[in-house]
Amino acid sequence: MKLCSVDDITLPSGELIRWTLRATGPGRPSDATPSENETFHLDSVRRTGRSGWLAIAVEIPGWVQVTEITRGIRAVLDRHEILRTHFVTDAAENHQRMLLGPDAVAVEAQPGVSTLAPTDQVFAEIASGCSPFEPLGHHFAAIRTPSSTTLVCAFDHVYVDAYSLGIIASNIFDGLGGRPIAAADSFLDLRRTEQTAPPIGPDDPRLAAWGRFFTENDWQVPEFPLDLGVAPGETAPARTDVRTLLTAAQGRAFERAVHTLDARTFPALLTGLAAAVHDCGGPLELPVVIPVHLRRSHSSRRSVGWIVGNAPMTATSDGSAGSAMRTTTRRLGAALPLAEIGVTPVYTTYAAQLKTTRHDVFMASYIDYRQLKLPRVRVHHISSGRQSDTAQWWFWRDDDGIHLRARFPDTQIAADTMSRVLDALNDFLIDIPTTGGAARRTPLHPISR
């Protein structure tokens, strides 16, 4: 799996085939109410008219028959009922989820057309077609060449998170081969369980922990602490930097060294990020929001949907690298339960004290795609283009190593700053297996603040 944006991928020339998804019967109202993530997203789409989407491009060797692809698409839609839902909104801005049964969905391939430059065309069709407010508002296409078939599947963000894309890629590959798709919990059932849970009370210790985090950070919502050339209240087109931080062999050596230090891989990466920011003129302590996927049971780990909470924590670069990684590991472990309560009770409780100067929140996430046992084919996770006013980080690991996609404003200041931070991060990670985390380097790339 490779994470990228619309600017980082070129689809091959070849025969372009599209699939039409059509409702053959009426949807029925679902008793699974919109989740917090879904509600925030739907409100944003209604307010701005812009619908963020996520996509995967799966490159399969050989000339795959249209009937096989249709069967794979059909299998995924049958398995994951979230993909057969959409929302209708009333005059009071209340969102009602509607659900189509499997027998009310038609999947039809359109005649293929030859195209020399399909990339912009496909992404434009995705942007105009993916919608949370239309039945089956997804996009499926394939580009066939004599040597490969690239399948593109795109969804409005309301239906999927990053982990879902890996699940869908695995499911479609199984469906193409006629293999049964792994059992998965229904997202709607997960949502029903969530909505019947007792409300978060004012004495909930997780709510108090959020309050302590904000108190320690002067009530500031986390933002990247270095200058990226965008004034508060302004945005710029987003730019991404996608790179491999550690090869597979280097990743294994890094993991062994980190475990020897009684730390874990993701917090070690966060420590490296904190150290890199500090090396470039930032603080020793780095407050950040961590997206946490909330798939707890074995079967829910194969569930498609936006199943993510948010946890606040502070990564540290204080002391030796080893002690800093241990501290960040403990902090991350303590922070993870905070993702379970949602941000609505947090904002309800602390809204009057919170300070925010950015549209985006400084966040860093981590996914280990090895857990999904993805097929050994090229799979790209593609995000739609957008505006940006802070830095956001996606670490991921697969069979080829540990990688990073960083998104930040496309300004010269941001490009210079992020280049230095990323170089410093790379130096930190490469050093760990050699030094065993015994020392912290002197900052190499000071940036005036």
Phi, psi and chi 1 to 4 in degrees:
 res  aa     phi    psi   chi1   chi2   chi3   chi4
   1 MET       -  133.4  177.7   74.7   81.9      -
   2 LYS  -125.0  129.9  179.0  179.5  179.7 -179.8
   3 LEU   -88.9  134.3  -84.4   63.5      -      -
   4 CYS  -155.0  179.9   61.7      -      -      -
   5 SER  -119.4 -180.0   72.5      -      -      -
   6 VAL   -61.2  -22.3  -67.4      -      -      -
   7 ASP   -86.7   -5.2  -59.7  -38.9      -      -
   8 ASP  -110.0    8.4  -55.9  -42.4      -      -
   9 ILE  -140.2  142.4 -175.7  170.9      -      -
  10 THR  -123.5  122.4  -60.0      -      -      -
  11 LEU   -80.3  147.8  -60.0  174.1      -      -
  12 PRO   -72.5  154.3   27.5  -35.0      -      -
  13 SER   -74.3  150.0  -58.6      -      -      -
  14 GLY   161.5 -154.9      -      -      -      -
  15 GLU   -86.3  117.4 -178.7 -168.7   23.6      -
  16 LEU   -95.6  122.1  174.2   60.9      -      -
  17 ILE  -119.8  134.7  -53.9  161.0      -      -
  18 ARG  -116.8  152.9  -56.0  171.8 -177.7   84.3
  19 TRP  -114.0  137.5  -83.4 -101.5      -      -
  20 THR   -99.5  128.1  -61.9      -      -      -
  21 LEU  -103.0  129.1  -51.7 -177.1      -      -
  22 ARG  -136.9  132.0 -178.6  169.2   51.1   86.0
  23 ALA   -78.2  126.2      -      -      -      -
  24 THR  -102.5    4.6   59.8      -      -      -
  25 GLY  -155.6  171.7      -      -      -      -
  26 PRO   -75.7  149.6   28.8  -34.6      -      -
  27 GLY   -80.2  155.3      -      -      -      -
  28 ARG  -117.0  145.4   57.2 -179.4  174.2   80.9
  29 PRO   -59.5  138.4  -21.6   33.3      -      -
  30 SER  -100.4  144.3  170.4      -      -      -
  31 ASP   -83.2    0.2   61.0  -10.0      -      -
  32 ALA   -86.3  103.8      -      -      -      -
  33 THR   -70.1  159.4   58.6      -      -      -
  34 PRO   -60.2  139.1  -21.5   32.0      -      -
  35 SER   -74.5  173.7   69.3      -      -      -
  36 GLU   -59.5  -48.1 -179.2 -179.0   81.5      -
  37 ASN   -60.1  -45.3  -74.9  -32.5      -      -
  38 GLU   -62.7  -43.3  -69.1  172.7  -34.7      -
  39 THR   -62.4  -47.3  -61.3      -      -      -
  40 PHE   -58.1  -43.1  -71.7  160.8      -      -
  41 HIS   -66.6  -46.5  178.6   77.5      -      -
  42 LEU   -62.2  -40.9  -65.6  169.8      -      -
  43 ASP   -60.8  -41.3  -71.0  -15.4      -      -
  44 SER   -65.7  -43.0  174.8      -      -      -
  45 VAL   -62.3  -42.5  173.6      -      -      -
  46 ARG   -64.6  -36.5  -66.3  -81.7  -67.9 -176.1
  47 ARG   -76.9  -41.0 -176.1  177.7   64.9 -105.4
  48 THR  -101.9  -21.9   66.4      -      -      -
  49 GLY    77.9    4.5      -      -      -      -
  50 ARG  -109.5  129.7  -64.6 -169.6  -61.0  -88.6
  51 SER  -114.4  110.6  176.9      -      -      -
  52 GLY   -70.8  140.3      -      -      -      -
  53 TRP  -129.5  160.9   52.3  -95.8      -      -
  54 LEU  -127.8  147.2  -59.3  174.3      -      -
  55 ALA  -143.2  160.6      -      -      -      -
  56 ILE  -125.2  145.5   50.7  168.3      -      -
  57 ALA  -121.4  117.7      -      -      -      -
  58 VAL  -110.6  116.0 -175.5      -      -      -
  59 GLU   -96.2  112.9 -176.0  179.9  -28.5      -
  60 ILE  -108.5  128.9  -56.9  164.8      -      -
  61 PRO   -60.8  139.2  -21.0   32.6      -      -
  62 GLY    93.3  176.5      -      -      -      -
  63 TRP   -96.6   99.5 -177.6  -85.6      -      -
  64 VAL   -84.5  133.3 -178.1      -      -      -
  65 GLN   -67.5  145.3  -64.2  -61.7  -39.8      -
  66 VAL   -59.3  -39.3  170.2      -      -      -
  67 THR   -62.8  -34.6   53.3      -      -      -
  68 GLU   -67.2  -42.7  -68.5 -177.0   57.9      -
  69 ILE   -64.7  -42.9  -59.8  173.7      -      -
  70 THR   -57.6  -42.0  -56.8      -      -      -
  71 ARG   -63.6  -39.9 -178.8  174.9   60.8 -159.3
  72 GLY   -65.8  -43.4      -      -      -      -
  73 ILE   -61.7  -46.0  -65.3  170.4      -      -
  74 ARG   -58.7  -43.1  175.2   90.4 -117.6 -177.3
  75 ALA   -62.6  -40.3      -      -      -      -
  76 VAL   -67.6  -43.2  168.3      -      -      -
  77 LEU   -64.7  -35.5  -65.4  173.5      -      -
  78 ASP   -69.1  -39.3  -73.4  -10.7      -      -
  79 ARG   -71.9  -43.1  169.3   65.4   73.3 -163.6
  80 HIS  -109.9   99.1  -57.4  -69.4      -      -
  81 GLU   -67.8  -18.8   60.6 -178.1  -11.1      -
  82 ILE   -57.9  -30.5 -177.5   63.3      -      -
  83 LEU   -78.2   -5.6  -60.0  179.6      -      -
  84 ARG  -107.0   18.7  -69.2 -177.0  -88.0  110.1
  85 THR  -110.3  163.1   67.4      -      -      -
  86 HIS  -155.9  176.9   67.0  -78.6      -      -
  87 PHE  -122.3  143.8  -67.1   90.1      -      -
  88 VAL  -118.4  146.1  -64.2      -      -      -
  89 THR  -123.2  131.7  -55.8      -      -      -
  90 ASP   -90.3 -178.2   62.0   21.3      -      -
  91 ALA   -63.3  -23.8      -      -      -      -
  92 ALA   -90.2   10.2      -      -      -      -
  93 GLU    67.4   28.2  -63.1  -67.5  -47.8      -
  94 ASN   -90.3  134.7  -62.5  -50.1      -      -
  95 HIS  -101.2  125.3  -51.8  -63.5      -      -
  96 GLN  -110.6  127.1  169.9   66.3   58.3      -
  97 ARG   -81.0  133.8 -167.4 -167.1  -51.4  -89.7
  98 MET  -115.1  146.3  -53.7  -63.5  -70.4      -
  99 LEU  -130.2  131.9  173.1   64.8      -      -
 100 LEU   -98.3  139.3  -67.5  167.0      -      -
 101 GLY   -75.0  159.3      -      -      -      -
 102 PRO   -56.9  -32.8  -21.1   31.2      -      -
 103 ASP   -78.0   -1.3   56.8  -10.1      -      -
 104 ALA  -109.0   22.8      -      -      -      -
 105 VAL  -126.8  124.8  175.3      -      -      -
 106 ALA  -108.5  135.5      -      -      -      -
 107 VAL  -118.8  113.7 -179.6      -      -      -
 108 GLU  -128.9  126.6  -59.5  166.6  -16.9      -
 109 ALA   -81.4  139.0      -      -      -      -
 110 GLN   -95.6  157.5  -56.3  -56.4  -52.8      -
 111 PRO   -58.1  140.9  -23.7   33.6      -      -
 112 GLY   -74.3  152.5      -      -      -      -
 113 VAL  -130.9  144.6  -65.0      -      -      -
 114 SER   -79.9  134.2  180.0      -      -      -
 115 THR  -144.0  140.9  177.8      -      -      -
 116 LEU   -93.3  -24.7  -66.3  176.7      -      -
 117 ALA  -142.7   77.3      -      -      -      -
 118 PRO   -82.0  -10.4   31.9  -36.0      -      -
 119 THR   -58.6  -58.4  -56.3      -      -      -
 120 ASP   -61.9  -38.0  -69.4  -16.3      -      -
 121 GLN   -64.1  -46.5  178.8 -178.2   -3.3      -
 122 VAL   -64.2  -44.7  168.8      -      -      -
 123 PHE   -68.3  -33.4  -71.2  147.3      -      -
 124 ALA   -65.8  -39.7      -      -      -      -
 125 GLU   -67.8  -36.0  -68.9  173.7   -7.0      -
 126 ILE   -63.6  -47.4  -70.9  171.7      -      -
 127 ALA   -61.6  -36.2      -      -      -      -
 128 SER   -85.7  -21.2   63.2      -      -      -
 129 GLY  -101.8  -28.8      -      -      -      -
 130 CYS   -75.9  123.6  -74.2      -      -      -
 131 SER  -149.7  143.8  169.7      -      -      -
 132 PRO   -85.4   -8.3   31.0  -33.8      -      -
 133 PHE  -108.4    7.6  -63.0  115.5      -      -
 134 GLU  -122.5  140.7  -62.2  -67.7  -24.6      -
 135 PRO   -59.3  132.3  -20.7   31.5      -      -
 136 LEU    55.9   44.1  -55.1  170.3      -      -
 137 GLY   -80.8   55.3      -      -      -      -
 138 HIS  -114.8  172.0  -42.3  -49.7      -      -
 139 HIS  -132.2  124.3 -174.2   89.4      -      -
 140 PHE  -125.5  129.7  -69.8   92.3      -      -
 141 ALA  -148.1  162.8      -      -      -      -
 142 ALA  -143.6  146.0      -      -      -      -
 143 ILE  -120.7  117.4  -60.1  128.0      -      -
 144 ARG  -104.4  132.2  -64.4 -163.5  -61.8 -171.6
 145 THR  -119.3  171.9   74.2      -      -      -
 146 PRO   -58.6  -24.2  -27.7   36.8      -      -
 147 SER  -112.1  -10.3   60.0      -      -      -
 148 SER  -156.4  161.8   68.5      -      -      -
 149 THR  -128.6  119.1  -60.2      -      -      -
 150 THR  -103.6  114.4  -60.2      -      -      -
 151 LEU   -97.1  127.3 -180.0   60.8      -      -
 152 VAL  -113.5  124.5 -180.0      -      -      -
 153 CYS  -126.9  124.4  -46.2      -      -      -
 154 ALA  -130.7  146.3      -      -      -      -
 155 PHE  -144.4  144.7  -47.6   87.6      -      -
 156 ASP   -58.6  146.7 -175.2  -86.2      -      -
 157 HIS   -59.4  -23.7 -165.4   -7.8      -      -
 158 VAL   -60.8  -24.5   80.1      -      -      -
 159 TYR   -93.5  -22.1  -57.3  110.3      -      -
 160 VAL  -142.7  151.9  -64.2      -      -      -
 161 ASP  -113.6 -176.5   54.2   18.5      -      -
 162 ALA   -61.4  -40.4      -      -      -      -
 163 TYR   -64.5  -34.7 -159.3   76.6      -      -
 164 SER   -59.0  -36.5  -64.5      -      -      -
 165 LEU   -62.3  -39.3  -65.5  179.9      -      -
 166 GLY   -64.1  -40.0      -      -      -      -
 167 ILE   -62.9  -46.0  -65.5  169.0      -      -
 168 ILE   -63.4  -41.3  -69.6  170.5      -      -
 169 ALA   -59.1  -45.0      -      -      -      -
 170 SER   -65.4  -43.2  179.0      -      -      -
 171 ASN   -63.1  -44.7  -72.8  173.1      -      -
 172 ILE   -65.2  -39.1  -76.1 -176.0      -      -
 173 PHE   -62.8  -41.1 -162.5   78.1      -      -
 174 ASP   -65.5  -42.3  -74.5  -20.8      -      -
 175 GLY   -63.0  -36.3      -      -      -      -
 176 LEU   -60.1  -38.2  -68.8  176.6      -      -
 177 GLY   -87.3    4.8      -      -      -      -
 178 GLY    75.1   12.0      -      -      -      -
 179 ARG   -84.8  148.5  -65.9  179.6  -66.4  -85.3
 180 PRO   -66.6  142.0   22.8  -32.2      -      -
 181 ILE   -82.0  139.6  -67.8  177.5      -      -
 182 ALA   -58.1  142.7      -      -      -      -
 183 ALA   -61.0  145.6      -      -      -      -
 184 ALA  -146.9  144.2      -      -      -      -
 185 ASP   -65.4  145.9  -71.9  -15.7      -      -
 186 SER   -73.2  131.0  158.9      -      -      -
 187 PHE   -58.5  -36.5  171.7   80.1      -      -
 188 LEU   -66.0  -35.4  -59.2 -169.1      -      -
 189 ASP   -67.2  -41.0  -74.2  -16.3      -      -
 190 LEU   -60.2  -39.7  -63.0  174.3      -      -
 191 ARG   -67.6  -39.2  176.9   66.6 -161.7  127.9
 192 ARG   -62.2  -40.5  -67.9 -177.7 -174.4  101.1
 193 THR   -63.2  -42.3  -60.6      -      -      -
 194 GLU   -64.5  -41.7 -175.8  180.0   68.5      -
 195 GLN   -75.6  -16.5   71.4 -167.2   34.7      -
 196 THR   -94.5   -0.6   57.5      -      -      -
 197 ALA   -68.8  150.7      -      -      -      -
 198 PRO   -59.2  145.4  -21.5   32.2      -      -
 199 PRO   -64.7  155.1   22.1  -31.5      -      -
 200 ILE   -74.2  119.6  -57.7  -59.0      -      -
 201 GLY   -85.5  161.8      -      -      -      -
 202 PRO   -64.3  -18.6   21.4  -31.5      -      -
 203 ASP   -98.0   10.8   57.8  -13.0      -      -
 204 ASP   -65.1  126.2 -168.4  -61.1      -      -
 205 PRO   -62.6  -26.7   18.6  -30.4      -      -
 206 ARG   -69.3  -36.5  -65.2  167.7  -63.0 -177.0
 207 LEU   -65.5  -40.3 -170.4   58.7      -      -
 208 ALA   -64.0  -35.9      -      -      -      -
 209 ALA   -66.4  -38.9      -      -      -      -
 210 TRP   -58.3  -44.0  -87.3   92.8      -      -
 211 GLY   -60.9  -40.6      -      -      -      -
 212 ARG   -64.5  -40.4  -73.5 -166.6  -63.2  -86.5
 213 PHE   -58.6  -48.0  170.6   82.4      -      -
 214 PHE   -67.4  -37.9  -75.6  124.0      -      -
 215 THR   -60.7  -44.0  -59.8      -      -      -
 216 GLU   -65.3  -20.7  -68.6  165.8   -1.9      -
 217 ASN  -113.9   28.1  -66.7  -72.8      -      -
 218 ASP    55.4   33.8 -166.7   28.4      -      -
 219 TRP    64.3   19.7  -65.1   96.5      -      -
 220 GLN   -87.2  126.4  177.8   67.1   50.1      -
 221 VAL   -65.7  133.8  173.5      -      -      -
 222 PRO   -55.1  132.8  -29.4   37.1      -      -
 223 GLU  -138.2  153.0   62.2  179.9   68.1      -
 224 PHE   -61.9  129.7 -167.6   67.0      -      -
 225 PRO   -82.5   -3.7   29.0  -34.3      -      -
 226 LEU  -104.0  154.0  -58.6  177.2      -      -
 227 ASP   -68.1  124.8 -176.0    9.3      -      -
 228 LEU  -114.0   12.6  -62.3  177.2      -      -
 229 GLY    78.7   18.5      -      -      -      -
 230 VAL  -126.8  120.5  176.8      -      -      -
 231 ALA   -71.4  152.7      -      -      -      -
 232 PRO   -53.3  133.9  -27.0   35.4      -      -
 233 GLY    92.0  -13.2      -      -      -      -
 234 GLU  -104.9  161.3  -62.2  179.8   -3.2      -
 235 THR  -135.9  168.2   62.8      -      -      -
 236 ALA  -141.1  158.6      -      -      -      -
 237 PRO   -53.7  143.0  -25.0   34.6      -      -
 238 ALA   -77.9  145.3      -      -      -      -
 239 ARG  -122.8  146.5  177.4  174.6  177.8  176.3
 240 THR  -123.0  149.7   58.8      -      -      -
 241 ASP  -124.6  116.2 -173.6  -57.8      -      -
 242 VAL  -114.7  125.0 -178.8      -      -      -
 243 ARG  -151.9  155.7   60.1  176.6   65.2 -170.1
 244 THR   -87.5  122.1  -66.5      -      -      -
 245 LEU   -83.6  -41.8  -62.2  172.2      -      -
 246 LEU  -140.3  133.1  -60.9  170.0      -      -
 247 THR   -66.0  173.9   65.7      -      -      -
 248 ALA   -57.4  -45.7      -      -      -      -
 249 ALA   -66.7  -42.6      -      -      -      -
 250 GLN   -64.6  -37.4  -70.3  171.4  -33.4      -
 251 GLY   -62.9  -40.3      -      -      -      -
 252 ARG   -66.4  -40.8  -70.0 -169.7  -66.0  -90.2
 253 ALA   -64.9  -41.1      -      -      -      -
 254 PHE   -62.1  -45.8  176.9   76.3      -      -
 255 GLU   -61.5  -43.4 -178.1  179.6   56.1      -
 256 ARG   -61.3  -44.1  -73.4 -167.0  -62.7  -90.0
 257 ALA   -64.5  -40.7      -      -      -      -
 258 VAL   -65.9  -44.0  165.9      -      -      -
 259 HIS   -65.1  -35.7  -74.1 -176.1      -      -
 260 THR   -60.4  -30.9  -61.7      -      -      -
 261 LEU   -85.7    7.1  -65.7  165.2      -      -
 262 ASP    63.8   39.5 -162.1   24.8      -      -
 263 ALA  -127.1  179.5      -      -      -      -
 264 ARG  -127.7  163.6  -67.4  -65.3  178.0  -95.4
 265 THR   -63.3  -53.0  -60.0      -      -      -
 266 PHE   -62.6  -48.8 -179.8   33.7      -      -
 267 PRO   -61.7  -28.0    9.6  -19.5      -      -
 268 ALA   -66.7  -38.6      -      -      -      -
 269 LEU   -64.7  -39.6  -65.7  171.4      -      -
 270 LEU   -64.8  -38.9  -68.9  174.5      -      -
 271 THR   -61.7  -42.3  -57.5      -      -      -
 272 GLY   -61.6  -38.6      -      -      -      -
 273 LEU   -64.5  -44.8  175.3   56.4      -      -
 274 ALA   -61.8  -41.5      -      -      -      -
 275 ALA   -65.5  -39.7      -      -      -      -
 276 ALA   -65.5  -42.0      -      -      -      -
 277 VAL   -63.3  -42.3  169.2      -      -      -
 278 HIS   -64.7  -41.7  177.6   60.2      -      -
 279 ASP   -58.0  -27.7  -76.9   -1.4      -      -
 280 CYS   -99.1   18.7  -65.6      -      -      -
 281 GLY   103.4    5.0      -      -      -      -
 282 GLY   -89.4 -176.8      -      -      -      -
 283 PRO   -77.3  165.1   30.2  -36.2      -      -
 284 LEU   -69.1  -34.0  -80.4  168.6      -      -
 285 GLU  -104.6  133.4  -56.8  -70.6  -38.2      -
 286 LEU  -123.6   95.5 -172.3   66.3      -      -
 287 PRO   -69.6  137.0  -14.9   29.3      -      -
 288 VAL  -154.7  153.9   62.1      -      -      -
 289 VAL   -99.9  135.1  170.7      -      -      -
 290 ILE  -112.6  114.1  -54.0  -63.8      -      -
 291 PRO   -66.7  134.6  -18.6   32.2      -      -
 292 VAL  -126.7  120.5  179.9      -      -      -
 293 HIS   -78.6  139.1   89.4   73.2      -      -
 294 LEU  -107.1   32.0  -59.1  175.9      -      -
 295 ARG   -83.9  105.4  -65.3  163.3  171.1   86.5
 296 ARG   -95.3  -44.2  -60.1  -56.1 -172.8 -150.2
 297 SER   -85.0  166.4   67.3      -      -      -
 298 HIS   -61.0  -44.9  177.0   73.8      -      -
 299 SER   -72.2  -30.0   52.7      -      -      -
 300 SER   -72.0  -16.8   71.6      -      -      -
 301 ARG   -70.7   -8.3  -69.8  173.1 -171.7  158.4
 302 ARG  -110.1   13.2  -68.9  -74.5  175.6  172.8
 303 SER   -86.4  139.8  -60.8      -      -      -
 304 VAL   -97.9  136.9  167.1      -      -      -
 305 GLY   155.1  174.4      -      -      -      -
 306 TRP   -90.4   88.8 -162.9  -17.0      -      -
 307 ILE  -115.1   65.2  -46.2  173.7      -      -
 308 VAL  -135.1  135.5  173.6      -      -      -
 309 GLY  -113.6 -179.5      -      -      -      -
 310 ASN  -129.1  136.1  -65.2  -74.2      -      -
 311 ALA  -126.1  137.7      -      -      -      -
 312 PRO   -94.1  141.8   35.9  -32.9      -      -
 313 MET  -157.4  168.0   67.5  157.3  -68.2      -
 314 THR  -123.3  114.0  -59.5      -      -      -
 315 ALA   -79.2  149.2      -      -      -      -
 316 THR  -123.5  151.3 -172.5      -      -      -
 317 SER  -121.5   14.3   57.7      -      -      -
 318 ASP   -76.4  134.9 -165.9   15.3      -      -
 319 GLY    86.4 -162.6      -      -      -      -
 320 SER   -68.4  161.2   70.0      -      -      -
 321 ALA   -60.1  -39.6      -      -      -      -
 322 GLY   -63.6  -47.2      -      -      -      -
 323 SER   -67.2  -36.1   65.0      -      -      -
 324 ALA   -65.0  -40.8      -      -      -      -
 325 MET   -65.6  -38.4  -73.3 -170.5  -69.0      -
 326 ARG   -64.8  -42.7  -75.3 -170.1  -67.8  -86.6
 327 THR   -63.3  -45.5  -61.7      -      -      -
 328 THR   -65.4  -35.2  -57.9      -      -      -
 329 THR   -61.9  -45.4  -63.0      -      -      -
 330 ARG   -63.8  -41.5  -70.1 -166.7  -61.8  -89.8
 331 ARG   -65.4  -40.8  -70.4  178.3  179.3  177.9
 332 LEU   -65.1  -42.8  179.2   59.7      -      -
 333 GLY   -58.2  -39.5      -      -      -      -
 334 ALA   -72.0  -28.3      -      -      -      -
 335 ALA   -81.0  -29.5      -      -      -      -
 336 LEU   -55.0  -42.2  -68.4  179.2      -      -
 337 PRO   -61.8  -20.4  -23.5   35.1      -      -
 338 LEU   -69.3  -18.6  -51.8 -170.6      -      -
 339 ALA   -72.9  -14.9      -      -      -      -
 340 GLU   -78.4  -15.4  -62.1  171.1   -5.2      -
 341 ILE   -98.0   -6.8   67.1  172.5      -      -
 342 GLY    76.9  163.5      -      -      -      -
 343 VAL   -92.8  -11.4  -62.0      -      -      -
 344 THR   -60.6  -50.4  -62.5      -      -      -
 345 PRO   -64.6  -28.1   19.4  -30.8      -      -
 346 VAL   -65.7  -50.8  175.4      -      -      -
 347 TYR   -68.3  -35.5  -80.0  106.2      -      -
 348 THR   -61.2  -39.0  -60.2      -      -      -
 349 THR   -79.8  -39.1  -56.7      -      -      -
 350 TYR  -116.1    9.0  -58.1  117.9      -      -
 351 ALA   -54.1  -38.0      -      -      -      -
 352 ALA   -66.2  -28.2      -      -      -      -
 353 GLN   -94.1  -19.1  -63.3  107.2  -57.7      -
 354 LEU   -69.3  143.8  -70.3  177.4      -      -
 355 LYS  -119.1  130.9  -55.3  172.5 -173.0  175.2
 356 THR  -141.3  133.0  179.3      -      -      -
 357 THR  -119.2    1.0   55.4      -      -      -
 358 ARG  -126.7  153.0  -59.1  -70.2  177.7 -177.4
 359 HIS   -73.2  -45.8  173.2   74.4      -      -
 360 ASP   -89.0  157.3  -71.9  -28.9      -      -
 361 VAL  -103.7  138.3  174.8      -      -      -
 362 PHE   -67.8  116.7  171.3   40.0      -      -
 363 MET  -138.3  159.5   53.0   74.4   63.8      -
 364 ALA  -144.4  130.9      -      -      -      -
 365 SER  -125.9  169.0   70.6      -      -      -
 366 TYR  -148.8  131.1  174.5   77.8      -      -
 367 ILE  -131.2  133.7  -65.2  179.2      -      -
 368 ASP  -103.2   98.8 -170.4  -18.2      -      -
 369 TYR   -74.3   -8.5  -75.6  109.8      -      -
 370 ARG   -62.6  -26.3  -63.0  175.2  -56.0  168.5
 371 GLN   -64.7  -25.0  -60.6  170.7   -6.3      -
 372 LEU   -86.0  -11.1  -73.0  173.1      -      -
 373 LYS    51.5   55.2  -64.2 -179.3  171.3   57.9
 374 LEU   -64.5  149.9  -68.8  170.8      -      -
 375 PRO   -61.4  151.7   21.8  -32.7      -      -
 376 ARG   -81.1   64.3  -66.1  -68.3  -71.5  174.6
 377 VAL  -131.4  166.9  -63.7      -      -      -
 378 ARG   -74.1  123.9  -69.2 -176.3 -178.9  177.8
 379 VAL  -128.0  125.7 -178.7      -      -      -
 380 HIS  -113.0  130.0  -73.1   78.1      -      -
 381 HIS   -92.6  122.7  159.8  164.7      -      -
 382 ILE  -117.4  129.7  -50.0  162.4      -      -
 383 SER  -107.4  148.2  -65.4      -      -      -
 384 SER   -69.8  156.6   55.0      -      -      -
 385 GLY   -70.4  156.5      -      -      -      -
 386 ARG  -164.5  177.0   54.9  166.0  -63.1  169.6
 387 GLN   -90.1  161.9  -63.8  -70.9  106.8      -
 388 SER  -148.0  150.3  174.8      -      -      -
 389 ASP  -140.2    7.5   64.2   -5.2      -      -
 390 THR  -152.0 -177.9 -166.5      -      -      -
 391 ALA   -98.9  141.1      -      -      -      -
 392 GLN  -133.8  144.0  -63.0 -178.2  -43.1      -
 393 TRP  -128.1  131.1  -54.6   69.7      -      -
 394 TRP  -121.9  107.1  -70.6  -96.0      -      -
 395 PHE   -89.5  142.9  -65.0   96.8      -      -
 396 TRP  -147.9  157.7   83.7   93.7      -      -
 397 ARG  -128.2  139.0 -170.4  171.8 -173.6 -178.5
 398 ASP  -142.6 -168.2   58.2   20.8      -      -
 399 ASP   -67.1  -13.6  -68.2  -31.2      -      -
 400 ASP   -97.1   -5.2  -63.2  -38.4      -      -
 401 GLY   139.2 -158.9      -      -      -      -
 402 ILE  -113.9  129.7  -62.8  175.4      -      -
 403 HIS  -129.9  171.5  -40.1  -85.4      -      -
 404 LEU  -146.2  136.5  169.9   69.2      -      -
 405 ARG  -115.9  119.8 -179.3 -177.9   71.1  176.4
 406 ALA  -109.8  133.3      -      -      -      -
 407 ARG  -117.9  137.1 -176.8  168.5   65.5 -163.0
 408 PHE  -158.8  166.9   49.0   91.0      -      -
 409 PRO   -63.6  144.5  -20.0   32.0      -      -
 410 ASP   -87.1   75.3 -170.7    6.6      -      -
 411 THR  -125.4  160.3   68.7      -      -      -
 412 GLN   -66.5  -37.5 -170.4   57.9   54.2      -
 413 ILE   -61.8  -46.0  -69.0  174.6      -      -
 414 ALA   -63.7  -41.3      -      -      -      -
 415 ALA   -61.3  -43.9      -      -      -      -
 416 ASP   -65.9  -45.2  -66.7  -16.2      -      -
 417 THR   -63.2  -48.8  -61.9      -      -      -
 418 MET   -68.2  -32.2  -67.0  -64.7  -71.6      -
 419 SER   -60.4  -43.2  176.9      -      -      -
 420 ARG   -68.0  -42.7  -69.2  168.3  176.3  163.2
 421 VAL   -63.1  -45.2  171.2      -      -      -
 422 LEU   -66.2  -38.0  -70.3  165.4      -      -
 423 ASP   -63.6  -42.4  -73.3  -12.8      -      -
 424 ALA   -66.1  -38.9      -      -      -      -
 425 LEU   -61.5  -45.0  170.2   62.1      -      -
 426 ASN   -61.3  -42.0 -169.9   75.0      -      -
 427 ASP   -60.6  -43.6  -69.2  -14.6      -      -
 428 PHE   -59.5  -48.6  177.8   95.1      -      -
 429 LEU   -66.4  -40.3  -59.2 -179.2      -      -
 430 ILE   -66.5  -32.6  -67.2  -65.6      -      -
 431 ASP   -71.1  -29.5  -77.2  -10.5      -      -
 432 ILE   -58.3  -50.8  -67.6  -58.0      -      -
 433 PRO   -61.1  -26.3  -23.8   35.5      -      -
 434 THR   -82.3  -46.6  -58.2      -      -      -
 435 THR   -89.9  -15.6   65.7      -      -      -
 436 GLY    66.4   22.2      -      -      -      -
 437 GLY    70.7   23.6      -      -      -      -
 438 ALA   -76.7  -26.6      -      -      -      -
 439 ALA  -140.5  160.2      -      -      -      -
 440 ARG  -108.5  135.8  -82.2  -80.0  -67.6  116.7
 441 ARG   -73.5  152.8  -65.8  176.3  -66.1  110.1
 442 THR   -69.4  137.6  -58.5      -      -      -
 443 PRO   -51.1  131.5  -28.4   35.7      -      -
 444 LEU  -103.1  -23.4  -61.2  176.4      -      -
 445 HIS  -127.1   65.7  -50.5  -71.1      -      -
 446 PRO   -63.7  139.9   24.3  -33.6      -      -
 447 ILE  -124.4  128.4  -63.5  176.9      -      -
 448 SER   -66.3  140.0   59.1      -      -      -
 449 ARG  -108.6      -  -56.8 -179.2   65.8 -165.6
